[in-house]
Amino acid sequence: MISYFTARGESNRLDDSSRKSLRGSFVQLSDGVTHFELKGPAGGQLVVLVPGLTVPLFYWDSLVRELNGYGFRTLAYSAYGRGYSDRVEASYDYALFVRQLRDLIHTLELDGPRHVVGASMGALIAMAWVQEQPSLATSLTLVGPAGLEHQLPPLVRLLRFNTFAHYFGRFLGQRLLRAHLANEVESSERAEVLSEMVLDAYTYEGSIYALFSTLQSFNLTRQHDLYRKTRLSSVPVHLLWGSGDRVTPIDKFDEARALLQPAKSFSFADCGHMPPFELPEEVGKHMVSFFHDFATDSNIMKVVDSAAALPEVQ
C-alpha cells in the first residue's frame, strides 16, 4: 500500500471544525466519517446513489431533484477520500467501499425497498454490494459501468509502483485529476462546473493519496465475472450509457448487455461519461420508468405513472 502523503494544493484539513460550515450530514462508520444527504419524502421508495472514482455527492444534485419530484427518497454520499468524507489511511479496495455502503445503510436504519444506482466505478461497488445482499435491493441501475477493460492506461499502471505513485501524486496529482475531468463530459460548460465541484474537495489533505490508493488497490479491469454474477442474481438490472463516453467507452455497451442481460438498457446521444450530471431530466425519466416496473407501493405507482414508457435498446 502506498504510504500516506499530502499533495501540492492540499491546503485544508478535514475535521469536525471544518465540517461545521459544509453542506450535508456526517456519520461515523467503522472506517471513518462519511458525508451524506438523505432527501425526499420519508414514505418514498429509497434510491441509493453510489458514486464513482472522483466525484462528491454533489454530482447527483440535479438527478436527486428529479427523483424527489417523482416521490422517491434519495441517499447520496461521498466515498471515502472524496467530497467531505474522511481520508482514511487504508487500502482503497473493494472491501473498503462495499463496507462503507453497507455500514451507511445499516447505521441510518434505511429499511424497505432500495433501488441501487451506481456510476462508473460506483457501478462495480453497487454490483459487489448486491452480490453480498441481493434481498436488500429492489433493482440495480448501472451508468457507464467500469471494469470491462483488459488493462489500465500506461500511466495508471505505473502508479502501481509506490515510489513513482508517491512522487507523482505529491507534485503532479492535481494535474492528472484535471486532465481526467476534462474527458468526463461532452459540454465545455458542464466540464467547467464539474471541475469546480470536484476540485474544491481536493484542497483537503489526503485527497490525492486516496485517489492514487484507489487506482492501486481497486481492480478496475477484467471484472467480467462480477457482471456475470450480477446477471445470475434475482435483482433486475437497468443499463445506461453515454454515446460519447471517453472514460468507459460506448464500445463496451454491447459487451455489458451480453454479460448482464439487463431488463432495460439505453444509450444517450450527445452525452459523455456522466449522464446523471449531463442529462439529469432524461436520466430521471428513464430511471423512474424502470423503477415503475418494480414499484411495490401503490402511492408510488400513482406518482410515477406520469413517466411515460421510453424507448429501449433491444
N, C-alpha and C positions, 0 to 999 in steps of 0.2 A: 504494500500500500504506500502511495506517495505520502511523504511527510507534510504536515500542515504548513502552509505559508500564507503570507499576506501579499497580495499583488499590488503593483503600481495602480494608483487611482482609488484604492480602497481606504478612504479616509475616515469612515464612520464605524462605530461599534454598535452591534445589535444587542440590546439588553432591555430589561424591564423599563428603564428610564426612557430610552429612545422610542420604545414601542408606545408610550403614552400618547404621543402625537400622531400615531399612524392609524390609518383606517382599518377596520376589521376587528375580529376577535382572536384570542390566543388561548391555547390549551396545552398543558404539559402532558406529553405522551411518554412512552417508555424510552425513546431515544432523544427526546428534546421537545422544545416548544414548537407547535405548529400554528401557523397563521391560517384562519379560515373565515368564511362568511356563509351563513345559513339564511336564505331568503325565500320569500314566497309564503303562500297560505299554509298554516300549520296542518290543515287537513289534506293538503295536496300530495299526490304521489311524489316520492323523492327521486330527483335526478342527481347522481353523484358524478362530478366533473373531475376527471383525473388528468393532471397537466403533463406536458412534455418536458423536453430536455432543459429549456432555458427560461420558460415563462412563469410569471407570478399568477396568482388567482385573478388579477385584473384582466387577464387575457379573455376571460369568459364574460365580461360585464355585459356586452350587448346581447349575447345569447341568453344570459340569465334574465334580462328584462323581457325577452321574447317568451321564454318558458314560464316565467312567473305570470305573464299576462294571460297565458293559456290555463293557469290554475295549478301549475306544478311548483313544487318546492325544490330548491336547488342547494346543493352543498358544493362550494368551490373552496379549494385550499391550495396553498403553495407547498410544493415538495421541499424536503429538507435541502438547504443550500440555495433556495430560490425565494423570491419575494421577501417576506419578513419572517419566515420560518428559521429555526436555528441552523447555523453552520456547524454541524456535528463533525467531530474528528473521528471518522469512521470510513469503512469501505462502502462507497455508494453503489451498492449492488441490488439485485432483485430483492433480496431478503429485507433490506432496509426500507425500500419504498413500499413493498407489499405490507410489511409490518406497520408502517405509518398509516396506510389506508385502513387496515384492519383495526388498529388502535383508535383511530379517529372516529370511525363509525360506532365502535363499541363504547367509547368514552362519552360520546354525545347521545348515546341511547337512541339511535335512529332506527326504530323498528318499522316493519311494514315493507311493502314492495319497493324495490330500488331499481331504477333504470340507470345503468352504469355507462358512462361515456368516457372514452379515452382517446387522446390525440397524440399521434406520433409515438414517442417513447412511452407516453402515458397509456397508449393502447396496449403495449406489452404488459405494463403493470396491471391494467384492468383485466386482461386475459388471465394473468397469473393469479390474481385475486379471485376471479370467477372459478378457476380450476380448484382453488382451495375451498371455496364455499359456494357452490353453484346454486344451492337452495335459497341463498340470500339475494339473488339477482333475478329481476323480472325480465330484463332484456340487456343486451350489450351492443353499444354503438361504437364503432371504431372509425376514426377520422385520420386519413393519411397515415396508416399504421407503419411503424418501423419494423425492422427485423428480417426482411427478405433479401437484403443484400448479402453477397457471399464474403465480402471483405470490406473493411473500412477504407476511407481515403488514406493515402500515404502519410500525410501529416498526422492524422489521428493515430495511425499505427505507431508512429514514433513516440507518441505520448505514453505508450506502454512502458517506455524506459524512464525510470523515476528521475534520474539526474536531468535528462532532457526536459521532462514534464515540469519539474520544479523550476528550472531556469526559465523556460519558455513561458510558463504560467505567470511567474513574478513580473516579467518585463514586457511580454507581448500578448498575454492572455486577453486583455481588453480588446486588442486589435483583432484577434481571431474571432472573438464574440461578435464584434461589429460586422465583420465580413460575413459571418454566418447569418446574422439577422437580415442583412441586405438581400439574401436569397430566399427569405421566408415567404414574402408576399409579392403579388403582381404590381400593385399600385405603389408609386413612389410616395404618395401622400400617406398611405397606410403604413408604409415602411418607416416613415419618419415618426408616426405615432407609436408604432411598435418599439422602435429603438428607445424613445423617451421613456416608455412604460417599463421596459425591461432593464435598461441601464441604471435607472435610479436605485434599484435594489442591489446592483453590483458595485455600489460605492461602499458596501459594508464588508468588513474584514472576513476573509474566508470564502467569499463567493466564487472566485475563480478556482480556488482549491477544490471546492465542492463540484464545480463543473468538470474539472480535469480528473478528479477522482471518479466521477461517473463515467467519463469516457474510458477510463482504465478498467473499471470494475463491472460495469453494466454491459451485458452482452447484447449488442445492437445488431448482430448479424446471425444468419443461419438459424432463425427461430421458427423454422417450418413445423417442427413437432408441436410447438405451442399452438400454432394455428390449427393443426390437425386435431389436437386435443380439445380445442375450443369448439370445433365443428361437432365433435362427438358428445359434447355436453348437452344438457337439456335446455340451455339458455338460447333464445332466438337472437340472431346476430343481424346488425344493420351496418353496412359498409358505405362510407362516404369518402370522396377523394376530390382534390382539385386538379383540373386538367393541366394546369401549368406548374404543378408541384416540381420543384427542383431539389428538394431535400429527400423525400421519399417518392421518387419519380412515378408518374402515372403508368409507366410501362410495367409496373408491378401489380396494377389493378386486377388484370385477368388472373394472374397467379394467385393473388389473395382470394379472389372469388372462388377459384377452383379448390383452394385449401379449406376455406371457411364454409362454402356453400350457404351464403347469407340468405335470410328471409327476404331482405330488400337490399338493393345497392344502387348507388347513383354517383355520377361524376359531374362536377360543376365546371361549366365553361368559364374562361377568363378568371380563373382563381388559382392561387398558389398553394402553399403548404398549409395554410391556416383558414379553411372555410368558416369555422365558427367566428373568427375575428374579421374576416374579409366580407362574408356574406351572412351575417347573423340572422336576418329575417328569413332568407331562403332555407338556411340550415335548420332554423327553428321549426319551420313548416314541415320539413321532411321528418324531423325527429318526432314531432307531435303526431303526424300521420302514422308513423311506425309505433309509437307508444300506444296509440289508439287501439291498435290490433291486440295489445296485451294489457289493456286497462282492466282493472278489477273493481273500480269504484264507479257506481252509476253516475254520480255527480261529475266526476272527471270526464266520463264518456260524453256527457252532455256538453261540457265545455269544449272538448277537442273535436266535436262534430263539425266545428267551423273550419277545421283544417281539411280541405278537400283532398281527395286522392291525387297523388302527384305522380309524374312519370317515373318509371322504374327501369333500370337497366336489367335486361333478362339475359 
